[in-house]
């Protein structure tokens, strides 16, 4: 069996920026074991698979170790492949996913993803989490991830977490964030629970980060940058209980998988 595969750098307009995702278009679903094995072989933070169904696409995302409920950068990458590499993609792409229907719209040279917004609530951090991040004290909030608020973006850049100690926490991952001089906010995201120690740009985390910062900054349109050594840029807009996450993407590699 021969399958097409694309590697797309999402949330970047240049190769080697943003967050790389693999995308495998399928005509029918492979077994879950095959999907997971391909993702493990790719060894990227996410591999996206889609199957066309009438006027929408079924979409699934896998890290090297698990299937996840939502992934922003791999959704952006899948939309880029549909629009730029495959024929006759509609202006509005509809995806059926484990997180419900998601829509991606072409807006000039950007792709805009329509995701459900999540409102973080203040919470107590699990024992040892802050020290594993190298932080003495901070405000902590929670949705699918822990959100750790720091006073200075330089503190975020300087973090060197102990990933072994962060594994096993009761949420998906940890977003550490601060107000920024160049953007409205910056962040880094750590997810050893899902086999990704640090994700360069986590679109799904911004379904929580965007409402979080919108409330603090008193604005509904926000610019953001995420990442440590490797970074990517996003635009977020709050619209009721939805957040529109926009960004660019670029093809890095195209090839074939042989099973």
Secondary structure, DSSP 8 states (H G I E B T S, - for coil): -EEEEEEEEET-SSTTSSEEEEEEEESS---HHHHHHHHHHHTSS-EEEEEEETTEEEEEEE-SS-EES--HHHHHHHHHHHHHTSS---SEEEEEETTEEEEEEEETTEEEEEEE----EE----TTHHHHHT-S--EEEESSSEEEE-S-HHHHHH----HHHHTT-SSS-EEEEEE-SSSSEEEEEEEGGGTEEEES--GGGHHHHHHHHHHHHT-SEEEEEEESSSEEEEEEEEETTEEEEEE-EEEEEEEEEE-
